[in-house]
């Protein structure tokens, strides 16, 4: 069974909300600063990362592709 890692460079987020639209179980918009937050993401030097089930692959790939600033990376291994 493959594993999926999602990485988000949050400080470059422009708050477009596309990630939330495509993968609402994994992304929420912060009421504090209007940027997207990766649910379950752990911050390491400005990059938030989490490992998720392969079931979440398709919706998060769509979120990454829709991101206008290309700050979401989805890796399958």
FIZADO-899484 format. One record per atom (N, C-alpha, C): chain; atom name; x, y, z. Coordinates in nm, 3 decimals, padded with zeros to 5 digits. Each point is the difference from the previous one (the first is absolute). Layout:
<sites>
kolgu_nuvex_xx_yy_zz
A_CA_X_Y_Z .
...
</sites>
This chain:
<sites>
kolgu_nuvex_xx_yy_zz
A_N_00.084_-00.119_00.000 .
A_CA_-00.084_00.119_00.000 .
A_C_00.088_00.125_00.000 .
A_N_-00.028_00.094_-00.088 .
A_CA_00.080_00.121_-00.010 .
A_C_-00.033_00.098_00.113 .
A_N_00.093_00.091_00.022 .
A_CA_-00.021_00.106_00.098 .
A_C_00.000_00.133_-00.074 .
A_N_-00.074_00.094_00.053 .
A_CA_-00.013_00.131_-00.061 .
A_C_00.050_00.105_00.099 .
A_N_00.084_00.091_-00.049 .
A_CA_00.046_00.112_00.080 .
A_C_-00.046_00.130_-00.067 .
A_N_-00.057_00.089_00.078 .
A_CA_-00.042_00.130_-00.049 .
A_C_00.085_00.105_00.070 .
A_N_00.056_00.092_-00.079 .
A_CA_00.079_00.110_00.055 .
A_C_-00.057_00.132_-00.049 .
A_N_-00.007_00.097_00.092 .
A_CA_-00.061_00.130_-00.030 .
A_C_00.093_00.110_00.050 .
A_N_00.038_00.091_-00.088 .
A_CA_00.082_00.115_00.038 .
A_C_-00.095_00.115_00.035 .
A_N_-00.049_-00.003_00.122 .
A_CA_-00.112_00.083_00.041 .
A_C_00.025_00.151_-00.012 .
A_N_00.121_00.046_00.028 .
A_CA_00.024_00.145_00.000 .
A_C_-00.019_00.062_-00.138 .
A_N_00.003_-00.081_-00.106 .
A_CA_-00.021_00.053_-00.136 .
A_C_-00.146_-00.012_-00.046 .
A_N_-00.086_-00.052_00.086 .
A_CA_-00.141_-00.017_-00.033 .
A_C_-00.066_00.136_-00.025 .
A_N_-00.082_00.008_-00.106 .
A_CA_-00.072_00.124_-00.030 .
A_C_-00.148_-00.006_00.041 .
A_N_-00.042_-00.113_00.058 .
A_CA_-00.136_-00.011_00.052 .
A_C_-00.108_-00.017_-00.106 .
A_N_00.032_-00.067_-00.110 .
A_CA_-00.097_-00.014_-00.110 .
A_C_-00.112_-00.100_00.030 .
A_N_00.023_-00.093_00.094 .
A_CA_-00.102_-00.096_00.043 .
A_C_-00.016_-00.123_-00.092 .
A_N_00.077_-00.011_-00.108 .
A_CA_-00.014_-00.115_-00.090 .
A_C_00.027_-00.132_00.070 .
A_N_00.101_-00.005_00.085 .
A_CA_00.033_-00.126_00.068 .
A_C_-00.117_-00.047_00.087 .
A_N_-00.067_00.094_00.065 .
A_CA_-00.115_-00.034_00.084 .
A_C_-00.114_-00.054_-00.086 .
A_N_-00.019_00.059_-00.116 .
A_CA_-00.107_-00.045_-00.090 .
A_C_00.023_-00.143_-00.049 .
A_N_00.125_-00.033_-00.031 .
A_CA_00.031_-00.134_-00.053 .
A_C_00.017_-00.106_00.107 .
A_N_00.053_00.038_00.117 .
A_CA_00.027_-00.098_00.106 .
A_C_-00.040_00.057_00.136 .
A_N_-00.130_00.017_00.023 .
A_CA_-00.046_00.066_00.123 .
A_C_00.030_-00.076_00.129 .
A_N_00.029_-00.129_-00.008 .
A_CA_00.033_-00.075_00.121 .
A_C_00.144_00.024_00.044 .
A_N_00.083_00.053_-00.089 .
A_CA_00.143_00.017_00.029 .
A_C_00.042_00.146_00.010 .
A_N_-00.084_00.093_-00.050 .
A_CA_00.035_00.142_-00.004 .
A_C_-00.110_00.085_00.062 .
A_N_00.039_00.102_00.076 .
A_CA_-00.094_00.099_00.054 .
A_C_00.062_00.139_-00.016 .
A_N_-00.084_00.099_-00.010 .
A_CA_00.047_00.138_-00.007 .
A_C_00.007_00.057_00.141 .
A_N_00.111_00.064_00.031 .
A_CA_00.018_00.061_00.132 .
A_C_-00.080_00.129_00.009 .
A_N_-00.076_00.012_00.107 .
A_CA_-00.073_00.124_00.023 .
A_C_00.096_00.110_00.047 .
A_N_00.115_-00.041_00.055 .
A_CA_00.098_00.094_00.052 .
A_C_00.071_00.080_-00.110 .
A_N_00.050_-00.072_-00.102 .
A_CA_00.077_00.070_-00.103 .
A_C_-00.048_-00.023_-00.143 .
A_N_-00.107_-00.079_-00.017 .
A_CA_-00.057_-00.021_-00.133 .
A_C_00.077_-00.095_-00.089 .
A_N_00.098_-00.071_00.056 .
A_CA_00.078_-00.096_-00.077 .
A_C_-00.050_-00.141_00.025 .
A_N_00.034_-00.089_-00.094 .
A_CA_-00.039_-00.141_00.015 .
A_C_00.086_-00.067_00.106 .
A_N_-00.060_-00.095_00.071 .
A_CA_00.071_-00.078_00.099 .
A_C_-00.014_-00.147_-00.035 .
A_N_00.112_-00.071_-00.004 .
A_CA_00.002_-00.143_-00.025 .
A_C_-00.034_-00.072_00.129 .
A_N_-00.117_-00.064_00.005 .
A_CA_-00.045_-00.068_00.121 .
A_C_00.097_-00.115_00.031 .
A_N_00.055_00.002_00.121 .
A_CA_00.096_-00.103_00.041 .
A_C_00.143_00.033_-00.038 .
A_N_00.020_00.114_-00.064 .
A_CA_00.134_00.039_-00.044 .
A_C_00.091_00.039_00.115 .
A_N_00.127_-00.044_-00.008 .
A_CA_00.101_00.034_00.099 .
A_C_00.097_00.098_-00.064 .
A_N_00.023_00.113_00.066 .
A_CA_00.085_00.106_-00.054 .
A_C_00.148_-00.030_00.021 .
A_N_00.075_00.007_-00.109 .
A_CA_00.145_-00.010_00.008 .
A_C_00.056_00.104_-00.094 .
A_N_00.047_00.111_00.058 .
A_CA_00.060_00.111_-00.077 .
A_C_-00.094_00.055_-00.108 .
A_N_-00.127_00.015_00.035 .
A_CA_-00.096_00.060_-00.092 .
A_C_-00.070_-00.097_-00.095 .
A_N_00.041_-00.127_00.004 .
A_CA_-00.064_-00.102_-00.082 .
A_C_-00.080_-00.091_00.092 .
A_N_-00.131_-00.009_-00.027 .
A_CA_-00.088_-00.085_00.080 .
A_C_-00.017_-00.132_-00.074 .
A_N_00.022_-00.110_00.069 .
A_CA_-00.003_-00.131_-00.063 .
A_C_-00.084_-00.097_00.082 .
A_N_-00.072_-00.087_-00.071 .
A_CA_-00.073_-00.108_00.064 .
A_C_-00.003_-00.121_-00.091 .
A_N_-00.012_-00.117_00.060 .
A_CA_-00.016_-00.125_-00.075 .
A_C_-00.147_-00.038_00.006 .
A_N_-00.054_-00.043_-00.115 .
A_CA_-00.142_-00.032_-00.007 .
A_C_-00.022_-00.133_-00.070 .
A_N_-00.121_-00.049_00.009 .
A_CA_-00.040_-00.123_-00.065 .
A_C_-00.006_00.018_-00.152 .
A_N_00.029_-00.106_-00.076 .
A_CA_-00.011_00.008_-00.147 .
A_C_-00.140_00.041_-00.048 .
A_N_-00.100_-00.019_00.084 .
A_CA_-00.137_00.040_-00.034 .
A_C_-00.008_00.150_-00.028 .
A_N_00.090_00.078_00.061 .
A_CA_-00.001_00.146_-00.015 .
A_C_00.083_00.050_-00.119 .
A_N_00.062_-00.091_-00.073 .
A_CA_00.091_00.040_-00.107 .
A_C_-00.066_00.088_-00.106 .
A_N_-00.106_-00.049_-00.062 .
A_CA_-00.060_00.071_-00.114 .
A_C_-00.044_00.142_00.033 .
A_N_-00.071_00.015_00.111 .
A_CA_-00.051_00.133_00.034 .
A_C_00.113_00.098_00.033 .
A_N_00.108_-00.049_00.061 .
A_CA_00.111_00.089_00.034 .
A_C_00.089_00.030_-00.120 .
A_N_00.008_-00.092_-00.095 .
A_CA_00.069_00.030_-00.127 .
A_C_-00.076_00.110_-00.073 .
A_N_-00.132_-00.008_00.000 .
A_CA_-00.081_00.105_-00.063 .
A_C_00.020_00.134_00.070 .
A_N_00.008_-00.003_00.133 .
A_CA_00.024_00.123_00.076 .
A_C_00.136_00.060_-00.037 .
A_N_00.102_-00.086_-00.010 .
A_CA_00.135_00.048_-00.035 .
A_C_00.002_00.058_-00.142 .
A_N_-00.067_-00.066_-00.092 .
A_CA_-00.004_00.047_-00.139 .
A_C_-00.075_00.133_-00.012 .
A_N_-00.103_00.019_00.082 .
A_CA_-00.081_00.122_-00.006 .
A_C_00.068_00.119_00.067 .
A_N_00.095_-00.026_00.089 .
A_CA_00.066_00.107_00.076 .
A_C_00.072_00.096_-00.096 .
A_N_-00.041_00.127_-00.005 .
A_CA_00.060_00.094_-00.095 .
A_C_00.145_00.035_00.031 .
A_N_00.043_-00.017_00.125 .
A_CA_00.138_00.032_00.036 .
A_C_00.086_-00.125_00.017 .
A_N_-00.058_-00.116_-00.028 .
A_CA_00.073_-00.129_-00.004 .
A_C_00.082_-00.027_00.127 .
A_N_-00.066_00.012_00.115 .
A_CA_00.070_-00.021_00.128 .
A_C_-00.044_-00.127_00.071 .
A_N_-00.079_-00.083_-00.070 .
A_CA_-00.043_-00.129_00.055 .
A_C_00.068_-00.110_-00.081 .
A_N_00.067_-00.090_00.070 .
A_CA_00.066_-00.114_-00.065 .
A_C_-00.059_-00.129_00.056 .
A_N_-00.036_-00.091_-00.087 .
A_CA_-00.054_-00.130_00.040 .
A_C_00.093_-00.106_-00.058 .
A_N_00.054_-00.083_00.091 .
A_CA_00.092_-00.106_-00.044 .
A_C_-00.054_-00.135_00.042 .
A_N_00.010_-00.094_-00.092 .
A_CA_-00.042_-00.137_00.027 .
A_C_00.125_-00.088_-00.003 .
A_N_00.016_-00.083_00.105 .
A_CA_00.116_-00.089_00.004 .
A_C_-00.033_-00.130_00.067 .
</sites>
